[in-house]
Amino acid sequence: MMLAQELAQIRSDLQVIKQFVLDFPEWIPLSDSLAKEFGYSTVDGLREYCKKNIHPSLFQKRGRIYHIHKSAIAILKKG
């Protein structure tokens, strides 16, 4: 009986994780907090790195703000 309860808890936890991943936005705006997380002092340094190293289909300007696709986050290098 204990094993069944543990499996039910694991399934519940996996459902929560799955929902979190599905709710994550596809496009992430470049911000000061994202730049600092990757070691850049300003968003300008991160933007320049992205312009030079990330494919244009994964890095786009939308309005006044640049956005990076969530699949390209793994490509970002610590500045």
Backbone torsions as a table, in degrees:
resi	resn	phi	psi	omega
1	MET	NA	-36.7	-179.3
2	MET	-63.1	-39.6	179.9
3	LEU	-63.3	-40.6	179.2
4	ALA	-63.0	-39.7	179.2
5	GLN	-67.4	-41.1	178.9
6	GLU	-64.6	-41.0	177.8
7	LEU	-64.4	-39.9	177.8
8	ALA	-63.1	-40.2	178.7
9	GLN	-66.2	-40.9	178.3
10	ILE	-63.6	-43.3	178.2
11	ARG	-61.4	-41.1	179.1
12	SER	-63.7	-44.2	178.8
13	ASP	-63.2	-40.7	178.7
14	LEU	-64.4	-36.8	178.2
15	GLN	-64.2	-40.7	178.0
16	VAL	-63.4	-44.5	179.1
17	ILE	-63.0	-44.3	180.0
18	LYS	-60.3	-43.9	-179.8
19	GLN	-65.0	-38.7	178.1
20	PHE	-61.2	-44.8	-179.4
21	VAL	-65.5	-40.8	179.8
22	LEU	-67.7	-30.6	-179.9
23	ASP	-80.4	-13.6	-178.7
24	PHE	-65.7	133.5	-177.1
25	PRO	-66.3	148.6	179.0
26	GLU	-72.2	-37.8	-177.7
27	TRP	-115.3	129.3	-176.5
28	ILE	-112.2	125.0	179.0
29	PRO	-70.9	142.0	174.3
30	LEU	-71.0	130.2	-177.8
31	SER	-140.6	168.7	177.8
32	ASP	-60.8	-39.7	-178.9
33	SER	-66.4	-38.7	177.0
34	LEU	-66.5	-41.4	178.7
35	ALA	-61.5	-45.5	-179.8
36	LYS	-65.7	-35.0	177.9
37	GLU	-61.7	-33.2	179.8
38	PHE	-98.0	11.4	171.4
39	GLY	89.4	10.6	177.9
40	TYR	-94.3	142.8	-178.3
41	SER	-75.6	-29.0	178.4
42	THR	-136.4	166.7	177.9
43	VAL	-70.1	-22.8	179.6
44	ASP	-63.2	-41.8	178.6
45	GLY	-63.9	-41.5	177.8
46	LEU	-65.9	-41.5	179.9
47	ARG	-62.0	-43.9	179.0
48	GLU	-63.3	-40.6	177.2
49	TYR	-60.9	-44.8	-178.9
50	CYS	-63.9	-40.7	179.6
51	LYS	-60.0	-37.6	-176.2
52	LYS	-84.8	-28.5	-167.8
53	ASN	-120.1	-8.6	-177.6
54	ILE	-113.8	135.8	-178.7
55	HIS	-57.8	139.7	-178.2
56	PRO	-57.4	-25.1	178.5
57	SER	-72.6	-16.3	179.6
58	LEU	-107.0	-0.6	-178.3
59	PHE	-141.1	111.0	-173.4
60	GLN	-134.4	150.6	173.9
61	LYS	-95.7	125.2	178.9
62	ARG	-121.6	106.3	-173.0
63	GLY	72.0	-125.5	178.5
64	ARG	-96.9	-6.0	-171.7
65	ILE	-113.6	135.6	174.2
66	TYR	-81.9	143.9	178.4
67	HIS	-127.0	148.3	177.6
68	ILE	-120.5	139.5	179.6
69	HIS	-71.9	145.8	-175.9
70	LYS	-60.9	-26.0	179.5
71	SER	-72.2	-18.6	-178.8
72	ALA	-91.3	-5.2	179.4
73	ILE	-58.8	-36.8	-179.2
74	ALA	-66.6	-21.4	-178.3
75	ILE	-79.9	-26.0	-176.4
76	LEU	-58.7	138.0	-178.8
77	LYS	-104.4	144.5	174.3
78	LYS	-65.7	128.6	-176.5
79	GLY	-81.6	NA	NA
